[in-house]
Amino acid sequence: MSQLLIFVLNNLEQYSDILDAWEEAGAPGITILESTGVGHIRSVVRDDLPLMPSLSDLLASHEMHHRTLFTVIEDEQILDKVIEATERVVGDFTRHHTGLLFVVPVSRALGLQKEDEGEN
């Protein structure tokens, strides 16, 4: 069964290393989203914000941004390699500011395998 691996990266300095590690471990494709946790939004106090800031005002701060990476992996061994590679880069997930990684079973996935242009 396919698995959806989702990783919220806290430290953007590790971003390039994570991408390299996932590719080397055999991740078939990686989708990346900018993301922000509500805890970061609530904890930020900035003097330059308007009295009623918009979400875009709050997100303008670089230190609040995370990257959420995800990939669908069909092979259990590759999944384990990608998780191990992630831990090598960020360290022990029980420590603060290492991010959040979780895996969810995928009951159906369309578009994982693509035909070559010449095939029909």
C-alpha positions in Angstrom: 0.0 0.0 0.0 1.2 3.5 -0.8 2.1 5.8 2.1 1.9 9.6 2.2 4.9 11.0 4.1 4.5 14.6 5.4 7.2 16.6 6.9 6.9 20.1 8.4 10.4 21.5 8.4 11.1 24.2 11.0 14.7 25.1 10.2 14.9 26.6 6.7 18.7 26.3 6.7 18.1 22.5 6.4 15.8 22.9 3.4 18.3 22.1 0.7 19.9 19.2 2.7 16.4 17.7 3.2 15.6 17.8 -0.5 19.0 16.2 -1.3 18.6 13.5 1.3 15.0 12.6 0.2 16.1 12.4 -3.5 19.2 10.3 -2.6 16.9 8.0 -0.4 14.7 7.4 -3.4 11.7 9.7 -2.8 9.8 9.4 -6.2 8.8 13.1 -6.1 8.5 15.9 -3.6 5.9 18.6 -3.3 6.7 21.6 -1.2 4.4 24.1 0.4 5.2 27.2 2.4 3.4 26.9 5.8 3.1 28.5 9.1 1.9 27.1 12.4 -0.7 28.9 14.5 1.6 28.8 17.5 4.1 31.0 15.6 1.4 33.5 14.5 0.1 33.9 18.1 3.6 34.2 19.6 4.9 36.9 17.3 4.7 40.5 18.6 5.9 43.0 16.1 6.0 46.8 16.4 5.6 47.4 12.7 2.2 45.7 12.3 -1.0 47.7 12.0 -3.5 47.7 14.8 -5.6 45.0 12.9 -3.0 43.0 10.9 -3.9 40.8 8.1 -2.7 37.3 7.8 -0.3 38.4 5.0 1.1 41.0 7.4 1.8 38.3 10.0 3.3 36.0 7.4 5.7 38.6 6.1 8.1 37.7 8.9 10.8 35.3 7.6 11.3 33.5 10.9 7.6 32.3 10.9 7.8 30.3 7.7 8.2 26.6 7.5 8.2 24.2 4.5 5.9 21.3 4.4 7.2 18.6 2.2 5.2 15.6 1.1 5.6 12.5 -1.1 3.7 9.4 -1.9 5.9 6.3 -1.5 4.8 2.8 -2.6 7.9 0.9 -1.4 8.2 0.3 2.4 12.0 0.2 2.2 12.2 3.5 0.5 9.8 5.0 3.0 12.2 3.9 5.8 15.2 5.3 4.0 13.5 8.7 3.5 12.6 8.8 7.2 16.1 7.8 8.3 17.6 10.4 5.9 15.3 13.1 7.4 16.5 12.2 10.9 20.1 12.4 9.8 19.6 16.0 8.7 17.3 17.4 11.5 18.3 15.1 14.4 16.1 13.4 17.0 12.5 14.4 16.6 12.0 14.5 20.4 14.1 17.7 20.4 12.5 21.1 19.9 12.5 22.8 16.5 13.2 19.6 14.5 9.8 19.7 12.8 7.0 17.1 12.5 7.0 14.0 10.4 4.1 11.6 10.0 3.0 8.9 7.6 -0.6 8.3 6.4 -1.8 5.3 4.4 -3.1 6.1 0.9 -6.0 3.9 -0.2 -5.9 5.2 -3.8 -3.4 7.3 -5.8 -3.8 8.2 -9.4 -1.0 9.7 -11.5 2.0 8.2 -9.6 3.2 6.3 -12.7 3.4 8.3 -15.9 3.7 6.9 -19.4 6.5 8.1 -21.6 5.5 10.6 -24.3 5.8 7.9 -27.1 3.6 5.3 -25.3 -0.2 5.2 -25.6 
